[in-house]
């Protein structure tokens, strides 16, 4: 019969550098490309949290997606009851999946010969 062994105690890590933030806010993966709102977005009306996130998306129309993500990570438009901010990449992908926005790489001008 196997006997259970007690797991070794783990020590909590302590931040000894006061200039380093322990919780630097939500992290997100970078998204390359430029945000463009689609014609469907001009007709759309949203309520609640979706409206708040869409307002920030509208403010970043024509800008790099990483600008939108950084702005939302720095100051989330809404925070759920849990108190933990949602990932801005999730909201961006929702608007793209439902056809309200696109994220495309800018086209490079071709060098003419």
MIMARPA-600556 format. One record per atom (N, C-alpha, C): residue number from 1; residue in one letter; atom name; x, y, z. Coordinates in nm, 4 decimals. Layout:
N
SITE, NUM, A, CA, X, Y, Z
...
// end
This chain:
113
SITE, 1, X, N, 0.0846, -0.1173, 0.0000
SITE, 1, X, CA, 0.0000, 0.0000, 0.0000
SITE, 1, X, C, 0.0890, 0.1234, 0.0000
SITE, 2, X, N, 0.0579, 0.2165, -0.0892
SITE, 2, X, CA, 0.1374, 0.3379, -0.0994
SITE, 2, X, C, 0.0935, 0.4362, 0.0077
SITE, 3, X, N, 0.1906, 0.5023, 0.0645
SITE, 3, X, CA, 0.1584, 0.6024, 0.1648
SITE, 3, X, C, 0.1724, 0.7409, 0.1036
SITE, 4, X, N, 0.0882, 0.8281, 0.1427
SITE, 4, X, CA, 0.0912, 0.9645, 0.0916
SITE, 4, X, C, 0.2032, 1.0410, 0.1591
SITE, 5, X, N, 0.2747, 1.1167, 0.0801
SITE, 5, X, CA, 0.3804, 1.1989, 0.1372
SITE, 5, X, C, 0.3361, 1.3438, 0.1334
SITE, 6, X, N, 0.3813, 1.4144, 0.2301
SITE, 6, X, CA, 0.3444, 1.5546, 0.2386
SITE, 6, X, C, 0.4254, 1.6344, 0.1366
SITE, 7, X, N, 0.3574, 1.7170, 0.0599
SITE, 7, X, CA, 0.4257, 1.7994, -0.0406
SITE, 7, X, C, 0.5106, 1.9035, 0.0297
SITE, 8, X, N, 0.6278, 1.9337, -0.0265
SITE, 8, X, CA, 0.7129, 2.0343, 0.0379
SITE, 8, X, C, 0.6456, 2.1713, 0.0342
SITE, 9, X, N, 0.6691, 2.2464, 0.1388
SITE, 9, X, CA, 0.6101, 2.3799, 0.1472
SITE, 9, X, C, 0.6775, 2.4706, 0.0453
SITE, 10, X, N, 0.5989, 2.5551, -0.0184
SITE, 10, X, CA, 0.6554, 2.6488, -0.1149
SITE, 10, X, C, 0.6556, 2.7868, -0.0521
SITE, 11, X, N, 0.7570, 2.8613, -0.0850
SITE, 11, X, CA, 0.7674, 2.9959, -0.0311
SITE, 11, X, C, 0.7089, 3.0947, -0.1299
SITE, 12, X, N, 0.6430, 3.1949, -0.0810
SITE, 12, X, CA, 0.5888, 3.2992, -0.1663
SITE, 12, X, C, 0.7023, 3.3886, -0.2138
SITE, 13, X, N, 0.6920, 3.4326, -0.3378
SITE, 13, X, CA, 0.7941, 3.5234, -0.3883
SITE, 13, X, C, 0.7575, 3.6649, -0.3478
SITE, 14, X, N, 0.8577, 3.7384, -0.3091
SITE, 14, X, CA, 0.8376, 3.8750, -0.2632
SITE, 14, X, C, 0.9111, 3.9676, -0.3580
SITE, 15, X, N, 0.8453, 4.0732, -0.3992
SITE, 15, X, CA, 0.9069, 4.1719, -0.4855
SITE, 15, X, C, 0.9928, 4.2640, -0.3995
SITE, 16, X, N, 1.1257, 4.2491, -0.4132
SITE, 16, X, CA, 1.2161, 4.3308, -0.3329
SITE, 16, X, C, 1.2569, 4.4586, -0.4033
SITE, 17, X, N, 1.2191, 4.4740, -0.5291
SITE, 17, X, CA, 1.2526, 4.5934, -0.6054
SITE, 17, X, C, 1.1304, 4.6845, -0.6075
SITE, 18, X, N, 1.1307, 4.7956, -0.5343
SITE, 18, X, CA, 1.0114, 4.8798, -0.5276
SITE, 18, X, C, 0.9786, 4.9507, -0.6590
SITE, 19, X, N, 1.0728, 4.9541, -0.7536
SITE, 19, X, CA, 1.0442, 5.0211, -0.8805
SITE, 19, X, C, 0.9742, 4.9297, -0.9787
SITE, 20, X, N, 0.9673, 4.8005, -0.9505
SITE, 20, X, CA, 0.9013, 4.7052, -1.0383
SITE, 20, X, C, 0.7604, 4.6800, -0.9871
SITE, 21, X, N, 0.6636, 4.6980, -1.0738
SITE, 21, X, CA, 0.5244, 4.6746, -1.0355
SITE, 21, X, C, 0.4982, 4.5250, -1.0267
SITE, 22, X, N, 0.4288, 4.4845, -0.9235
SITE, 22, X, CA, 0.3951, 4.3440, -0.9066
SITE, 22, X, C, 0.2907, 4.3046, -1.0093
SITE, 23, X, N, 0.1878, 4.3855, -1.0261
SITE, 23, X, CA, 0.0833, 4.3579, -1.1231
SITE, 23, X, C, 0.0807, 4.4744, -1.2213
SITE, 24, X, N, 0.1416, 4.4539, -1.3348
SITE, 24, X, CA, 0.1513, 4.5605, -1.4341
SITE, 24, X, C, 0.0261, 4.5707, -1.5193
SITE, 25, X, N, -0.0820, 4.5088, -1.4816
SITE, 25, X, CA, -0.2062, 4.5155, -1.5578
SITE, 25, X, C, -0.2218, 4.3951, -1.6485
SITE, 26, X, N, -0.3304, 4.3927, -1.7220
SITE, 26, X, CA, -0.3566, 4.2770, -1.8081
SITE, 26, X, C, -0.2560, 4.2694, -1.9219
SITE, 27, X, N, -0.2197, 4.1501, -1.9559
SITE, 27, X, CA, -0.1282, 4.1273, -2.0659
SITE, 27, X, C, -0.2091, 4.0870, -2.1884
SITE, 28, X, N, -0.1587, 4.1170, -2.3055
SITE, 28, X, CA, -0.2253, 4.0787, -2.4290
SITE, 28, X, C, -0.1207, 4.0454, -2.5328
SITE, 29, X, N, -0.1598, 3.9638, -2.6283
SITE, 29, X, CA, -0.0667, 3.9312, -2.7352
SITE, 29, X, C, -0.0756, 4.0390, -2.8417
SITE, 30, X, N, 0.0368, 4.0795, -2.8999
SITE, 30, X, CA, 0.0333, 4.1834, -3.0026
SITE, 30, X, C, -0.0430, 4.1359, -3.1262
SITE, 31, X, N, -0.1143, 4.2256, -3.1879
SITE, 31, X, CA, -0.1891, 4.1956, -3.3088
SITE, 31, X, C, -0.1401, 4.2890, -3.4184
SITE, 32, X, N, -0.0729, 4.2351, -3.5203
SITE, 32, X, CA, -0.0269, 4.3233, -3.6275
SITE, 32, X, C, -0.1439, 4.3626, -3.7166
SITE, 33, X, N, -0.1373, 4.4807, -3.7705
SITE, 33, X, CA, -0.2400, 4.5237, -3.8649
SITE, 33, X, C, -0.3054, 4.6537, -3.8245
SITE, 34, X, N, -0.3847, 4.7048, -3.9167
SITE, 34, X, CA, -0.4563, 4.8309, -3.9009
SITE, 34, X, C, -0.6048, 4.8008, -3.8849
SITE, 35, X, N, -0.6696, 4.8673, -3.7917
SITE, 35, X, CA, -0.8131, 4.8493, -3.7681
SITE, 35, X, C, -0.8909, 4.9328, -3.8690
SITE, 36, X, N, -0.9897, 4.8699, -3.9309
SITE, 36, X, CA, -1.0810, 4.9410, -4.0203
SITE, 36, X, C, -1.2233, 4.8997, -3.9852
SITE, 37, X, N, -1.3096, 4.9962, -3.9633
SITE, 37, X, CA, -1.4498, 4.9649, -3.9375
SITE, 37, X, C, -1.5196, 4.9377, -4.0698
SITE, 38, X, N, -1.6123, 4.8443, -4.0694
SITE, 38, X, CA, -1.6851, 4.8074, -4.1895
SITE, 38, X, C, -1.8129, 4.8903, -4.1998
SITE, 39, X, N, -1.8786, 4.8898, -4.3161
SITE, 39, X, CA, -2.0061, 4.9616, -4.3281
SITE, 39, X, C, -2.1116, 4.9136, -4.2277
SITE, 40, X, N, -2.1058, 4.7878, -4.1883
SITE, 40, X, CA, -2.2010, 4.7363, -4.0892
SITE, 40, X, C, -2.1849, 4.8072, -3.9557
SITE, 41, X, N, -2.0655, 4.8554, -3.9265
SITE, 41, X, CA, -2.0402, 4.9226, -3.7992
SITE, 41, X, C, -2.1111, 5.0570, -3.7915
SITE, 42, X, N, -2.1317, 5.1226, -3.9036
SITE, 42, X, CA, -2.1984, 5.2524, -3.9010
SITE, 42, X, C, -2.3463, 5.2389, -3.8666
SITE, 43, X, N, -2.4046, 5.1238, -3.8950
SITE, 43, X, CA, -2.5460, 5.0999, -3.8671
SITE, 43, X, C, -2.5694, 5.0334, -3.7320
SITE, 44, X, N, -2.4620, 4.9872, -3.6706
SITE, 44, X, CA, -2.4750, 4.9089, -3.5477
SITE, 44, X, C, -2.5032, 4.9969, -3.4268
SITE, 45, X, N, -2.5844, 4.9443, -3.3374
SITE, 45, X, CA, -2.6075, 5.0083, -3.2079
SITE, 45, X, C, -2.5820, 4.9029, -3.1006
SITE, 46, X, N, -2.5042, 4.9394, -3.0038
SITE, 46, X, CA, -2.4704, 4.8475, -2.8957
SITE, 46, X, C, -2.5131, 4.9084, -2.7635
SITE, 47, X, N, -2.5279, 4.8212, -2.6635
SITE, 47, X, CA, -2.5618, 4.8663, -2.5286
SITE, 47, X, C, -2.4604, 4.8099, -2.4309
SITE, 48, X, N, -2.4510, 4.8719, -2.3181
SITE, 48, X, CA, -2.3693, 4.8204, -2.2082
SITE, 48, X, C, -2.2216, 4.8163, -2.2382
SITE, 49, X, N, -2.1588, 4.7071, -2.1957
SITE, 49, X, CA, -2.0139, 4.6923, -2.2109
SITE, 49, X, C, -1.9734, 4.6929, -2.3572
SITE, 50, X, N, -2.0539, 4.6299, -2.4413
SITE, 50, X, CA, -2.0220, 4.6244, -2.5840
SITE, 50, X, C, -2.0154, 4.7647, -2.6431
SITE, 51, X, N, -2.1038, 4.8531, -2.6018
SITE, 51, X, CA, -2.1024, 4.9919, -2.6506
SITE, 51, X, C, -1.9763, 5.0647, -2.6053
SITE, 52, X, N, -1.9341, 5.0403, -2.4828
SITE, 52, X, CA, -1.8140, 5.1059, -2.4313
SITE, 52, X, C, -1.6894, 5.0602, -2.5067
SITE, 53, X, N, -1.6776, 4.9299, -2.5301
SITE, 53, X, CA, -1.5622, 4.8782, -2.6042
SITE, 53, X, C, -1.5671, 4.9239, -2.7500
SITE, 54, X, N, -1.6869, 4.9332, -2.8069
SITE, 54, X, CA, -1.6982, 4.9774, -2.9462
SITE, 54, X, C, -1.6605, 5.1245, -2.9602
SITE, 55, X, N, -1.6905, 5.2056, -2.8608
SITE, 55, X, CA, -1.6536, 5.3474, -2.8659
SITE, 55, X, C, -1.5021, 5.3635, -2.8728
SITE, 56, X, N, -1.4299, 5.2816, -2.7991
SITE, 56, X, CA, -1.2838, 5.2873, -2.8048
SITE, 56, X, C, -1.2352, 5.2366, -2.9404
SITE, 57, X, N, -1.3008, 5.1343, -2.9935
SITE, 57, X, CA, -1.2647, 5.0834, -3.1254
SITE, 57, X, C, -1.2850, 5.1908, -3.2321
SITE, 58, X, N, -1.3957, 5.2643, -3.2239
SITE, 58, X, CA, -1.4208, 5.3728, -3.3193
SITE, 58, X, C, -1.3127, 5.4804, -3.3107
SITE, 59, X, N, -1.2673, 5.5096, -3.1915
SITE, 59, X, CA, -1.1634, 5.6111, -3.1728
SITE, 59, X, C, -1.0305, 5.5671, -3.2339
SITE, 60, X, N, -1.0108, 5.4367, -3.2520
SITE, 60, X, CA, -0.8865, 5.3847, -3.3067
SITE, 60, X, C, -0.9028, 5.3357, -3.4509
SITE, 61, X, N, -1.0086, 5.3763, -3.5189
SITE, 61, X, CA, -1.0282, 5.3395, -3.6588
SITE, 61, X, C, -0.9145, 5.3969, -3.7432
SITE, 62, X, N, -0.8518, 5.3122, -3.8243
SITE, 62, X, CA, -0.7414, 5.3550, -3.9094
SITE, 62, X, C, -0.6068, 5.3529, -3.8403
SITE, 63, X, N, -0.6016, 5.3112, -3.7161
SITE, 63, X, CA, -0.4762, 5.3068, -3.6401
SITE, 63, X, C, -0.4320, 5.1617, -3.6228
SITE, 64, X, N, -0.3064, 5.1397, -3.5856
SITE, 64, X, CA, -0.2607, 5.0026, -3.5589
SITE, 64, X, C, -0.3411, 4.9384, -3.4449
SITE, 65, X, N, -0.3642, 4.8094, -3.4600
SITE, 65, X, CA, -0.4417, 4.7364, -3.3590
SITE, 65, X, C, -0.3742, 4.7417, -3.2229
SITE, 66, X, N, -0.2422, 4.7456, -3.2215
SITE, 66, X, CA, -0.1716, 4.7500, -3.0927
SITE, 66, X, C, -0.1995, 4.8794, -3.0172
SITE, 67, X, N, -0.2290, 4.9884, -3.0860
SITE, 67, X, CA, -0.2671, 5.1127, -3.0176
SITE, 67, X, C, -0.3985, 5.0929, -2.9425
SITE, 68, X, N, -0.4949, 5.0263, -3.0068
SITE, 68, X, CA, -0.6241, 4.9961, -2.9435
SITE, 68, X, C, -0.6031, 4.9067, -2.8216
SITE, 69, X, N, -0.5215, 4.8023, -2.8393
SITE, 69, X, CA, -0.4983, 4.7084, -2.7296
SITE, 69, X, C, -0.4296, 4.7759, -2.6119
SITE, 70, X, N, -0.3324, 4.8617, -2.6404
SITE, 70, X, CA, -0.2616, 4.9310, -2.5327
SITE, 70, X, C, -0.3544, 5.0274, -2.4591
SITE, 71, X, N, -0.4399, 5.0979, -2.5343
SITE, 71, X, CA, -0.5331, 5.1917, -2.4713
SITE, 71, X, C, -0.6327, 5.1183, -2.3820
SITE, 72, X, N, -0.6825, 5.0053, -2.4298
SITE, 72, X, CA, -0.7787, 4.9283, -2.3499
SITE, 72, X, C, -0.7129, 4.8610, -2.2298
SITE, 73, X, N, -0.5881, 4.8195, -2.2442
SITE, 73, X, CA, -0.5188, 4.7575, -2.1315
SITE, 73, X, C, -0.4856, 4.8613, -2.0251
SITE, 74, X, N, -0.4518, 4.9836, -2.0688
SITE, 74, X, CA, -0.4191, 5.0893, -1.9729
SITE, 74, X, C, -0.5423, 5.1372, -1.8978
SITE, 75, X, N, -0.6537, 5.1502, -1.9685
SITE, 75, X, CA, -0.7780, 5.1967, -1.9064
SITE, 75, X, C, -0.8940, 5.1208, -1.9695
SITE, 76, X, N, -0.9309, 5.0050, -1.9120
SITE, 76, X, CA, -1.0397, 4.9259, -1.9698
SITE, 76, X, C, -1.1704, 5.0054, -1.9736
SITE, 77, X, N, -1.2430, 4.9988, -2.0861
SITE, 77, X, CA, -1.3705, 5.0708, -2.0961
SITE, 77, X, C, -1.4718, 5.0262, -1.9911
SITE, 78, X, N, -1.4732, 4.8987, -1.9604
SITE, 78, X, CA, -1.5609, 4.8457, -1.8550
SITE, 78, X, C, -1.4849, 4.7378, -1.7792
SITE, 79, X, N, -1.5251, 4.7173, -1.6549
SITE, 79, X, CA, -1.4680, 4.6109, -1.5727
SITE, 79, X, C, -1.5849, 4.5302, -1.5183
SITE, 80, X, N, -1.5851, 4.3984, -1.5396
SITE, 80, X, CA, -1.6955, 4.3166, -1.4893
SITE, 80, X, C, -1.7004, 4.3124, -1.3372
SITE, 81, X, N, -1.8035, 4.2545, -1.2841
SITE, 81, X, CA, -1.8235, 4.2487, -1.1394
SITE, 81, X, C, -1.7092, 4.1770, -1.0677
SITE, 82, X, N, -1.6410, 4.0878, -1.1376
SITE, 82, X, CA, -1.5294, 4.0162, -1.0754
SITE, 82, X, C, -1.4138, 4.1089, -1.0418
SITE, 83, X, N, -1.4092, 4.2261, -1.1063
SITE, 83, X, CA, -1.3026, 4.3212, -1.0814
SITE, 83, X, C, -1.1793, 4.2983, -1.1660
SITE, 84, X, N, -1.1776, 4.1909, -1.2419
SITE, 84, X, CA, -1.0624, 4.1591, -1.3278
SITE, 84, X, C, -1.0945, 4.2060, -1.4697
SITE, 85, X, N, -1.0151, 4.2969, -1.5253
SITE, 85, X, CA, -1.0424, 4.3468, -1.6609
SITE, 85, X, C, -1.0372, 4.2355, -1.7646
SITE, 86, X, N, -1.1223, 4.2476, -1.8647
SITE, 86, X, CA, -1.1245, 4.1497, -1.9726
SITE, 86, X, C, -1.0112, 4.1786, -2.0711
SITE, 87, X, N, -0.9720, 4.0769, -2.1447
SITE, 87, X, CA, -0.8652, 4.0925, -2.2432
SITE, 87, X, C, -0.9159, 4.1733, -2.3623
SITE, 88, X, N, -0.8444, 4.2785, -2.4005
SITE, 88, X, CA, -0.8891, 4.3575, -2.5151
SITE, 88, X, C, -0.8836, 4.2797, -2.6459
SITE, 89, X, N, -0.7990, 4.1768, -2.6527
SITE, 89, X, CA, -0.7937, 4.0972, -2.7752
SITE, 89, X, C, -0.9238, 4.0211, -2.7968
SITE, 90, X, N, -0.9892, 3.9822, -2.6882
SITE, 90, X, CA, -1.1168, 3.9124, -2.7004
SITE, 90, X, C, -1.2241, 4.0010, -2.7601
SITE, 91, X, N, -1.2284, 4.1261, -2.7161
SITE, 91, X, CA, -1.3266, 4.2188, -2.7717
SITE, 91, X, C, -1.2943, 4.2511, -2.9166
SITE, 92, X, N, -1.1686, 4.2703, -2.9501
SITE, 92, X, CA, -1.1311, 4.2985, -3.0884
SITE, 92, X, C, -1.1707, 4.1821, -3.1784
SITE, 93, X, N, -1.1436, 4.0605, -3.1355
SITE, 93, X, CA, -1.1804, 3.9451, -3.2179
SITE, 93, X, C, -1.3320, 3.9311, -3.2294
SITE, 94, X, N, -1.4074, 3.9690, -3.1266
SITE, 94, X, CA, -1.5535, 3.9627, -3.1360
SITE, 94, X, C, -1.6039, 4.0571, -3.2443
SITE, 95, X, N, -1.5531, 4.1808, -3.2463
SITE, 95, X, CA, -1.5966, 4.2767, -3.3479
SITE, 95, X, C, -1.5549, 4.2318, -3.4875
SITE, 96, X, N, -1.4396, 4.1681, -3.5004
SITE, 96, X, CA, -1.3956, 4.1179, -3.6307
SITE, 96, X, C, -1.4822, 3.9992, -3.6735
SITE, 97, X, N, -1.5064, 3.9035, -3.5828
SITE, 97, X, CA, -1.5866, 3.7851, -3.6151
SITE, 97, X, C, -1.7277, 3.8208, -3.6575
SITE, 98, X, N, -1.7854, 3.9249, -3.5979
SITE, 98, X, CA, -1.9231, 3.9620, -3.6293
SITE, 98, X, C, -1.9326, 4.0634, -3.7432
SITE, 99, X, N, -1.8205, 4.0965, -3.8042
SITE, 99, X, CA, -1.8217, 4.1786, -3.9244
SITE, 99, X, C, -1.8283, 4.3288, -3.9022
SITE, 100, X, N, -1.7967, 4.3763, -3.7841
SITE, 100, X, CA, -1.7999, 4.5203, -3.7573
SITE, 100, X, C, -1.6644, 4.5866, -3.7815
SITE, 101, X, N, -1.5575, 4.5070, -3.7872
SITE, 101, X, CA, -1.4238, 4.5616, -3.8076
SITE, 101, X, C, -1.3383, 4.4592, -3.8801
SITE, 102, X, N, -1.2303, 4.5084, -3.9389
SITE, 102, X, CA, -1.1286, 4.4213, -3.9968
SITE, 102, X, C, -0.9933, 4.4671, -3.9452
SITE, 103, X, N, -0.9014, 4.3733, -3.9393
SITE, 103, X, CA, -0.7636, 4.4051, -3.9035
SITE, 103, X, C, -0.6785, 4.3497, -4.0170
SITE, 104, X, N, -0.6201, 4.4395, -4.0939
SITE, 104, X, CA, -0.5428, 4.3983, -4.2109
SITE, 104, X, C, -0.4060, 4.4642, -4.2095
SITE, 105, X, N, -0.3121, 4.3948, -4.2664
SITE, 105, X, CA, -0.1774, 4.4501, -4.2799
SITE, 105, X, C, -0.1818, 4.5587, -4.3873
SITE, 106, X, N, -0.1142, 4.6698, -4.3626
SITE, 106, X, CA, -0.1119, 4.7740, -4.4645
SITE, 106, X, C, -0.0363, 4.7258, -4.5881
SITE, 107, X, N, -0.0815, 4.7684, -4.7034
SITE, 107, X, CA, -0.0150, 4.7282, -4.8264
SITE, 107, X, C, 0.1063, 4.8166, -4.8478
SITE, 108, X, N, 0.2131, 4.7536, -4.8881
SITE, 108, X, CA, 0.3365, 4.8280, -4.9143
SITE, 108, X, C, 0.3340, 4.8718, -5.0606
SITE, 109, X, N, 0.3690, 4.9961, -5.0852
SITE, 109, X, CA, 0.3739, 5.0402, -5.2244
SITE, 109, X, C, 0.4848, 4.9653, -5.2986
SITE, 110, X, N, 0.4522, 4.9191, -5.4179
SITE, 110, X, CA, 0.5526, 4.8466, -5.4954
SITE, 110, X, C, 0.6470, 4.9445, -5.5624
SITE, 111, X, N, 0.7697, 4.9070, -5.5670
SITE, 111, X, CA, 0.8700, 4.9919, -5.6307
SITE, 111, X, C, 0.8610, 4.9742, -5.7815
SITE, 112, X, N, 0.8278, 5.0795, -5.8522
SITE, 112, X, CA, 0.8140, 5.0714, -5.9980
SITE, 112, X, C, 0.9493, 5.0795, -6.0656
SITE, 113, X, N, 0.9654, 5.0004, -6.1706
SITE, 113, X, CA, 1.0923, 5.0012, -6.2440
SITE, 113, X, C, 1.0711, 5.0573, -6.3809
// end
